[in-house]
Each structure stands twice: as C-alpha cells, then as structure tokens.
C-alpha cells in the first residue's frame, strides 16, 4: 500500500470498473435495466476525476498494488492487469470536512486486511475532521465504516421516465456563473460544514449549473446532461430545493435518476412521486461528526 501516483490511474480505473460492475450486478433489482460495463468515455472521465483529486489533495489518495502473485505480468481472472492496482481509497479534505470519493478492493483480494489499511490511511488524512461518503450495502464494508464511527443513513433512489404532464411552471431560477461559486460555498458551509472549494470550479467546467435568483433563498443544482440527471443539489429551504429538482427533471430525456435521498430529504421523494418515478433503496450516506445535510442531495463523487 502506498500513496497514489498519476501512473496508477489507468490500472486503478480498470480495478474500479470491474469491482463496481460486479457490485451493480449483484444489487440489480428485477425489472431494472441490464447492467453494462463502464464505457470508454466514462473510463476517461473517471481517470480525469482521479487526476483532479491527486492535484487538489494528493495526501488523501492511496492504492494497494499487487507486486506479483497471480496474474503478474498479464491479465488475471478479474480482467485486471496482474501486478496492478487491486485496491484504492481516494479521499479529500475541503476546509473543515473530509470526504471519501471512491473506495474498493477487488473481490479476489478481499478478506486480507487491504480494505482496512486503505481506510485507515484515508481516515488518518482526515485528521479528525467530520466526514461523509456514499456507501454500498456490502456487509464487510458497512461493518468497517460503523467501527470507524460513521452513522449509516439509509438512502433512497428514484428512477424512471418523467411524466411531462406533471411538470409545474418553475420561475426564479437562472443559469449559474463563476461568480456564484462564492455564495455557493457559504451555503455549503451552512448545510454540510464546509464549502466544496475547487470541486465547484471542476464541476462548473463539465456540468450545467442552475441557481436560485433569490439570494435570500439560495440554492443550486448541477445537472449532467449526458447522465440525464441532477448530480448535486443544495438549498436553504425545501421549496427552492424542489424547484431546482423540477428543473433538472424537466431537462431529462428518457430514463432519469434521483439518488442519495436520505430521510431528511423527503421533499425530493415528493417531487419524484409527483413526476411518476419509482422509488427504491440504495446503500447509505455515511456521516461522522456532522448532522444529516438537508435540503441536500449529495454527489457520489464530490459529496
């Protein structure tokens, strides 16, 4: 195990793609679309995002590398280069808050203490900060998170095609601009204890940003037009949050997804049900030393 380097990223991406494909397959519900392997475009985006983490806060990024063993020098049974990355923990400090962006260990390497050591390194980087991340339902992982002092808040997700006849007329929103990032960070501090800092600039370059015109009722949402969904939403009060989510749903085409919904954010459930989306459960929002953020829909990548 060692700090991650840029040259590790292609191998780490392959390990991540295999691991999360397996996890998505095992958790797929009857009636849901078939799970597909990560696309070439998504793989490039993953590597780009990890490169950003390495540039922003390299001390929070760790990998476990197979220096030899089964498959060394070739492709092993997981489809991952032998001698490459078999585990990773990418975490970041942002002001007074720490978050875990992604974490995992290949199935064949689990049960050997690798995950524990990676998590210990990431938590040491947190240096006692409050923290959060989005967790799967994997029993071994959730046990490790709870022992590390995290509370596990069950998350819901809503999927389906929006009923266009249910869309309300929304006003008071506009497209976001770089000058909005300052007040957005202040809103983040009120809701989750710290701003997103450089994460906002990264997302603004790649996603559509919608914000509230009324700074007495501030709120924002990032919308991924390719993924066809909102990926991060924060607001000072539920009505603004609902308007922002309706705007994201109005922009969707075909199937969409609203996820990371905790019980403190039932305003999002109400919007999803009104839009005729189906509700289900997915993993946990793991929190340590902080209250459940609301009105707030976390990003799986930038929390």
C-alpha positions in Angstrom: 0.0 0.0 0.0 1.3 3.5 -0.9 0.2 7.0 -1.9 -1.4 7.0 -5.4 0.5 8.4 -8.3 -0.8 9.5 -11.7 0.7 6.5 -13.4 -1.5 4.3 -11.2 -4.7 5.7 -12.6 -5.3 3.5 -15.6 -4.8 0.4 -13.5 -7.0 1.8 -10.7 -9.7 2.6 -13.2 -9.7 -1.0 -14.5 -10.0 -2.3 -11.0 -12.8 0.2 -10.2 -14.7 -0.8 -13.4 -14.6 -4.5 -12.5 -15.4 -4.0 -8.9 -18.4 -1.7 -9.4 -19.8 -3.7 -12.3 -19.9 -6.8 -10.1 -21.5 -4.8 -7.3 -24.1 -3.3 -9.6 -24.9 -6.7 -11.0 -25.4 -8.3 -7.5 -27.7 -5.4 -6.4 -29.7 -5.2 -9.6 -33.5 -5.4 -8.9 -36.0 -7.4 -11.0 -37.3 -5.1 -13.8 -34.3 -2.8 -13.8 -32.2 -2.4 -17.0 -29.3 -4.7 -17.5 -26.0 -3.6 -16.0 -23.5 -2.6 -18.7 -19.7 -2.4 -18.3 -18.3 1.1 -18.0 -18.0 2.9 -21.3 -14.7 4.2 -22.7 -15.9 7.7 -22.2 -16.9 7.0 -18.6 -13.5 5.4 -18.0 -11.7 8.5 -19.3 -13.9 10.7 -17.1 -13.0 8.5 -14.0 -9.3 8.9 -14.7 -9.7 12.7 -15.2 -11.6 13.0 -11.9 -8.9 11.0 -10.0 -6.2 13.2 -11.6 -8.1 16.2 -10.2 -8.1 14.6 -6.7 -4.4 14.0 -6.9 -3.8 17.6 -7.9 -6.2 19.1 -5.3 -5.2 16.9 -2.2 -2.8 14.1 -3.1 -2.2 13.1 0.6 -5.7 11.6 0.7 -5.2 9.3 -2.3 -4.0 5.7 -1.7 -3.7 2.5 -3.6 -2.9 -1.1 -2.9 -0.7 -2.7 -5.6 -0.2 -6.4 -6.4 3.6 -6.5 -6.8 3.4 -10.0 -8.2 1.4 -13.1 -7.4 -1.4 -14.5 -9.5 -1.6 -12.9 -12.9 1.6 -10.9 -12.6 2.6 -9.6 -16.0 -0.7 -10.4 -17.7 -4.4 -10.3 -17.3 -5.9 -12.1 -14.2 -9.3 -13.6 -13.8 -10.8 -10.2 -12.9 -9.8 -8.7 -16.2 -7.2 -6.5 -14.4 -3.5 -6.3 -15.2 -1.5 -8.6 -12.9 0.9 -6.5 -10.8 -1.5 -3.6 -11.0 -3.8 -1.8 -8.5 -6.1 -4.1 -6.6 -7.5 -1.6 -4.1 -7.9 2.2 -3.8 -9.1 4.9 -1.4 -9.5 8.4 -2.8 -10.3 10.9 -0.2 -10.1 14.7 0.1 -10.1 17.4 2.7 -12.1 20.5 2.0 -11.8 23.0 4.8 -13.3 21.5 7.9 -14.8 18.5 6.1 -13.3 15.3 4.8 -15.0 13.1 2.1 -14.3 9.7 0.6 -14.7 10.0 -3.2 -14.3 6.3 -4.1 -13.0 3.2 -2.3 -12.8 -0.5 -3.1 -10.8 -3.7 -3.2 -11.0 -6.4 -5.9 -13.1 -9.4 -4.9 -10.2 -11.8 -5.1 -8.2 -9.7 -2.6 -10.9 -9.1 -0.1 -10.6 -10.6 3.4 -6.8 -9.9 3.6 -6.9 -6.6 5.5 -6.3 -4.5 2.4 -9.6 -2.5 2.7 -8.9 -1.8 6.4 -5.5 -0.5 5.8 -6.7 1.7 2.9 -9.5 3.1 5.0 -7.1 3.7 7.9 -4.8 5.7 5.7 -7.7 7.8 4.3 -9.1 8.4 7.8 -5.6 9.4 9.1 -5.6 12.1 6.4 -9.0 13.3 7.7 -7.2 14.3 10.9 -10.3 14.2 13.0 -12.5 16.2 10.6 -16.2 15.5 10.2 -16.7 13.3 7.2 -19.1 11.8 4.7 -19.4 9.4 1.8 -21.9 7.3 -0.1 -21.7 3.7 0.9 -22.7 0.4 -0.7 -24.6 -2.3 1.2 -21.6 -4.6 1.2 -21.6 -6.2 4.7 -17.9 -6.1 5.2 -17.6 -2.5 4.2 -20.5 -1.3 6.3 -19.1 -3.1 9.3 -15.8 -1.3 8.8 -17.5 2.1 8.4 -19.5 1.7 11.6 -16.5 0.6 13.6 -14.8 3.8 12.3 -17.5 5.9 14.0 -19.8 6.6 11.0 -23.5 6.7 11.3 -25.2 5.0 8.3 -28.3 6.8 7.0 -30.3 4.7 4.5 -30.6 6.2 1.1 -33.4 6.1 -1.5 -33.3 6.5 -5.2 -36.0 7.3 -7.7 -35.8 6.1 -11.3 -38.0 6.2 -14.4 -39.2 8.5 -17.2 -40.7 11.8 -16.1 -44.4 12.3 -16.7 -44.2 15.5 -18.7 -47.8 16.4 -17.9 -46.8 16.6 -14.2 -44.1 19.3 -14.7 -45.0 22.5 -12.9 -44.2 26.0 -14.2 -41.0 27.0 -12.5 -39.7 30.5 -12.1 -37.0 32.2 -10.1 -34.1 30.2 -11.5 -31.2 31.0 -13.9 -28.1 29.5 -15.3 -25.1 29.6 -12.9 -21.9 31.6 -13.5 -18.4 31.6 -12.0 -19.3 34.5 -9.7 -21.9 32.3 -8.0 -19.3 30.0 -6.5 -18.6 32.2 -3.6 -22.1 32.3 -2.2 -22.5 28.6 -3.1 -19.5 27.8 -0.8 -21.2 29.8 2.0 -24.4 27.8 1.5 -22.3 24.5 1.6 -20.8 25.6 5.0 -24.3 26.1 6.5 -25.6 22.8 5.3 -22.6 20.4 5.5 -20.0 22.3 7.5 -17.6 23.3 4.7 -17.6 24.6 1.1 -16.7 22.4 -1.9 -13.9 24.8 -2.8 -12.1 23.6 -6.0 -14.8 21.0 -6.6 -17.2 23.7 -7.7 -14.9 25.0 -10.4 -14.3 21.4 -11.6 -18.0 20.7 -11.9 -18.8 24.1 -13.4 -16.4 23.3 -16.3 -18.2 20.0 -17.0 -21.8 20.3 -15.9 -24.8 22.6 -16.3 -25.3 24.8 -13.2 -28.7 26.1 -12.2 -29.1 28.5 -9.3 -31.8 30.5 -7.5 -32.2 34.1 -8.4 -33.3 35.0 -4.9 -30.2 35.1 -2.7 -32.4 35.3 0.4 -33.5 31.7 -0.6 -30.3 30.5 -2.2 -29.9 27.1 -3.9 -28.0 25.4 -6.7 -28.1 22.2 -8.7 -25.6 20.7 -11.1 -27.2 18.8 -14.0 -25.3 16.2 -16.0 -26.9 16.3 -19.5 -25.1 13.1 -20.5 -26.1 11.1 -17.4 -29.5 12.8 -17.7 -29.8 13.7 -14.0 -29.0 16.1 -11.2 -25.7 15.2 -9.6 -25.5 17.6 -6.6 -28.2 19.9 -5.1 -28.2 22.2 -2.1 -30.7 24.8 -1.0 -31.5 26.9 2.1 -35.1 25.7 2.2 -37.2 22.9 0.7 -39.3 24.9 -1.7 -36.1 26.2 -3.5 -34.7 22.6 -3.5 -37.9 21.3 -5.1 -37.9 23.9 -7.8 -34.3 23.1 -8.6 -35.1 19.4 -8.8 -38.1 20.0 -11.0 -35.8 22.0 -13.3 -33.4 19.1 -13.6 -36.2 16.6 -14.2 -37.7 18.9 -16.9 -34.3 18.7 -18.7 -34.2 14.9 -18.6 -34.7 12.7 -21.7 -35.9 9.2 -21.2 -35.0 7.4 -18.0 -33.6 9.6 -15.3 -32.3 9.1 -11.7 -32.6 10.9 -8.4 -30.4 9.4 -5.8 -28.7 9.9 -2.4 -32.1 10.7 -0.9 -32.0 10.4 2.9 -35.0 10.6 5.2 -34.3 14.3 6.0 -34.9 15.0 2.3 -38.4 13.7 1.7 -39.0 16.9 -0.3 -37.2 15.1 -3.1 -39.4 12.0 -2.6 -42.5 14.2 -3.1 -41.1 15.6 -6.3 -40.1 12.2 -7.6 -43.5 10.7 -6.9 -45.3 13.6 -8.5 -43.1 13.0 -11.6 -44.2 9.4 -11.6 -40.7 8.0 -10.8 -40.3 4.6 -9.0 -38.8 4.6 -5.5 -36.3 2.1 -4.2 -33.4 1.8 -1.7 -29.7 2.1 -2.3 -26.9 2.0 0.2 -26.2 4.5 2.9 -24.9 8.1 3.4 -22.2 7.6 6.0 -21.7 10.5 8.3 -19.2 11.1 11.1 -19.3 14.2 13.4 -21.9 16.0 11.3 -25.7 16.3 11.0 -27.6 14.9 8.1 -27.4 17.6 5.4 -30.8 19.0 4.2 -32.1 20.2 1.9 -29.3 18.4 0.1 -28.8 15.7 -2.4 -25.2 14.6 -2.2 -23.0 13.8 -5.2 -21.5 10.3 -5.2 -18.2 11.8 -6.4 -17.9 15.2 -4.6 -20.4 14.6 -1.7 
